Amino acid sequence: MFNNFFRGLVLASAVILGFTAQAADNGAVDIEIDTTNPYTLVEAVSQKTFARFNQDKQLIADNPDHLKVIVTEELMPYIDYKYASYKVLGQYLRETTKDERARFVEAFRGYLISTYAQAFTEYTNQTVEFSPARDFTGEKMVNVDVRIIDKGRPDISLQFKARRLKDDSWKAFDLVAEGVSLLSSKKSEITNLVRQKGIEPVIEMLIERTETHIELGESEQAN
């Protein structure tokens, strides 16, 4: 179960980072992002990020940490990392100060950037299918269903969870791979550490993970 979830996380991270075959034909980075539609949002962000990846391939080869720049500029504006950070803290959110919350949010944001950037290196030409858009009128949260087809392996079912903000725009905040929520899994880990050690060591741990350098996978090194 854990192996399937990890594999799903890696591939799903690749999806939201823009690894779609359709995007390969769209070389422009100036793709318009409609944040008022959660379904087209996921696809458009994928296309834009993949175009940026293609554009910056040499920069990535010279310095793999450039992937963090791409994630920061192309992906993170459409991730509600503050909301995700608060959800991860769970009941301990109320026990933090304003300063601690602010530093935790930034540390968790950095951790997500590093995690997605590393996942960016693991893609090996899987096929991605997005489900048709549904009527989301009046909805506050929606699930964007995605199916990853990996030749010779079982298909992976994914859901990107998105929420409507006060200005009627949408942002993604969670990923469910094979029925397992990334946010819930991370919440279990974080709350356990906060309970044992307190918020400060957890912030330091996230910052340490954020500073880890990106290592290119074999497929990227071969390109």
C-alpha positions in Angstrom: 0.0 0.0 0.0 2.8 2.4 1.0 4.8 1.7 -2.2 1.7 2.3 -4.4 1.1 5.6 -2.6 4.7 6.7 -2.9 4.7 5.8 -6.6 1.4 7.6 -7.0 2.8 10.7 -5.2 5.9 10.8 -7.4 3.9 10.5 -10.6 1.2 12.8 -9.4 3.7 15.4 -8.5 5.0 15.1 -12.1 1.5 15.6 -13.3 0.9 18.8 -11.5 4.4 19.9 -12.4 3.4 19.7 -16.0 4.3 16.4 -17.5 1.6 16.0 -20.1 2.2 14.8 -23.6 -0.2 17.4 -24.9 1.9 20.2 -23.4 5.0 19.2 -25.3 3.4 20.7 -28.5 2.8 24.0 -26.7 6.2 25.6 -26.4 5.0 29.0 -25.1 5.4 29.8 -21.5 2.9 32.7 -21.6 -0.1 30.3 -21.4 -3.1 32.0 -19.8 -4.2 30.5 -16.5 -7.9 30.7 -15.7 -8.1 30.5 -11.9 -11.9 30.7 -11.9 -12.2 27.1 -13.2 -10.5 24.4 -11.1 -10.5 21.9 -13.9 -8.9 24.0 -16.6 -6.6 25.4 -13.9 -4.9 22.0 -13.3 -4.4 21.4 -17.0 -3.2 24.9 -17.8 -0.7 25.0 -15.0 0.6 21.6 -16.3 1.1 23.0 -19.8 2.8 26.2 -18.6 5.2 24.4 -16.3 6.2 21.8 -18.8 6.8 24.6 -21.4 9.1 26.3 -18.8 10.8 23.0 -18.2 11.6 22.5 -21.9 12.8 26.1 -22.1 15.1 25.8 -19.2 16.5 22.3 -19.8 20.1 23.4 -20.1 19.8 25.5 -16.9 18.5 22.4 -15.1 21.3 20.3 -16.5 23.9 22.8 -15.3 22.2 23.3 -11.9 19.4 20.9 -10.9 18.3 23.2 -8.1 16.9 25.4 -10.9 13.9 23.1 -10.7 13.1 24.8 -7.4 12.9 28.1 -9.3 10.5 26.6 -11.8 8.3 25.2 -9.1 8.3 28.5 -7.2 7.4 30.6 -10.2 5.1 28.3 -12.2 3.4 26.0 -9.6 3.3 27.6 -6.2 1.1 30.6 -7.1 -1.7 28.0 -7.6 -1.2 26.0 -4.5 -2.9 27.1 -1.3 0.1 26.3 0.9 -1.1 28.4 3.8 -4.4 26.5 4.0 -2.5 23.2 3.7 0.0 24.3 6.4 -2.8 25.0 8.8 -4.5 21.7 8.1 -1.3 19.9 8.6 -0.8 21.4 12.1 -4.3 20.3 13.1 -5.2 20.9 16.7 -1.7 22.3 17.4 -2.5 25.4 15.3 -4.2 27.0 18.2 -1.2 26.5 20.4 1.1 28.5 18.1 1.9 32.2 18.2 1.4 34.4 15.2 5.1 34.4 14.5 5.4 30.6 14.8 2.5 30.2 12.4 4.1 32.5 9.9 7.5 30.7 10.0 5.8 27.3 9.8 3.9 28.3 6.7 7.1 29.5 5.0 9.0 26.4 6.1 6.2 24.1 4.8 6.1 26.1 1.5 9.8 25.5 1.1 9.4 21.8 1.9 6.7 21.5 -0.8 8.8 23.3 -3.3 11.7 20.9 -2.7 9.5 17.9 -2.7 7.8 18.7 -6.0 11.1 19.8 -7.6 12.7 16.4 -6.7 9.6 14.6 -8.0 10.0 16.5 -11.3 13.1 14.3 -12.0 11.3 11.0 -11.8 9.0 11.2 -14.8 9.5 8.5 -17.4 6.9 9.3 -20.1 3.7 8.1 -18.5 0.4 8.9 -20.1 -2.0 11.3 -18.3 -5.7 11.5 -18.6 -7.8 14.3 -17.1 -11.4 13.7 -16.3 -14.1 16.0 -17.9 -15.0 19.1 -16.1 -18.1 19.0 -14.0 -20.5 21.7 -12.9 -19.0 23.4 -9.9 -21.5 26.2 -9.5 -22.0 26.9 -5.8 -19.3 24.4 -4.8 -16.6 25.4 -2.3 -14.3 22.4 -2.9 -14.0 20.1 -5.9 -11.9 17.1 -6.8 -10.1 17.1 -10.2 -9.7 13.4 -11.2 -6.7 12.3 -13.0 -5.6 8.8 -14.3 -2.0 7.9 -14.9 -1.3 5.1 -17.3 2.1 3.6 -16.9 2.8 0.8 -19.4 3.2 -2.6 -17.8 1.8 -1.4 -14.4 -1.7 -0.9 -13.0 -3.3 2.5 -13.7 -3.1 5.0 -10.8 -6.1 7.0 -9.8 -5.5 10.5 -8.4 -7.5 13.4 -7.2 -6.3 17.0 -6.9 -8.4 18.8 -4.2 -9.1 22.4 -4.9 -10.9 25.1 -2.9 -12.7 28.3 -3.8 -11.2 31.4 -2.3 -13.1 34.6 -1.3 -12.4 36.2 -4.7 -13.9 33.2 -6.5 -10.5 32.0 -7.7 -9.4 28.4 -7.1 -6.2 26.9 -5.7 -5.2 23.3 -5.1 -4.4 22.2 -1.6 -4.2 18.4 -1.4 -3.5 15.3 -3.5 -5.1 11.9 -3.0 -3.2 9.0 -4.6 -4.9 5.6 -4.6 -7.3 6.8 -1.9 -4.5 8.1 0.4 -4.4 11.9 1.1 -0.9 13.5 1.0 -2.2 16.1 3.5 -3.5 13.6 5.9 -0.3 11.5 5.8 1.8 14.6 6.4 -0.5 15.8 9.1 0.0 12.5 11.0 3.8 12.9 10.8 3.9 16.6 11.7 1.4 16.5 14.6 3.3 13.6 16.1 6.6 15.5 15.9 5.0 18.7 17.3 3.5 16.7 20.2 6.9 15.1 21.0 9.3 18.0 20.3 7.3 21.2 19.9 6.9 23.5 16.9 10.4 24.9 16.6 12.2 21.6 15.9 9.6 20.8 13.3 10.2 24.2 11.6 14.0 23.5 11.6 13.4 20.1 10.2 11.3 21.4 7.3 13.9 24.1 6.6 16.7 21.5 6.5 14.7 19.4 4.0 14.1 22.5 2.0 17.8 23.1 1.7 18.5 19.6 0.3 19.9 19.8 -3.2 18.0 18.3 -6.1 19.5 15.2 -7.7 18.6 14.4 -11.3 17.2 10.9 -12.1 18.9 8.7 -14.6 16.4 9.7 -17.3 17.2 13.4 -16.9 21.0 12.8 -16.8 20.7 10.9 -20.0 19.0 13.8 -21.8 
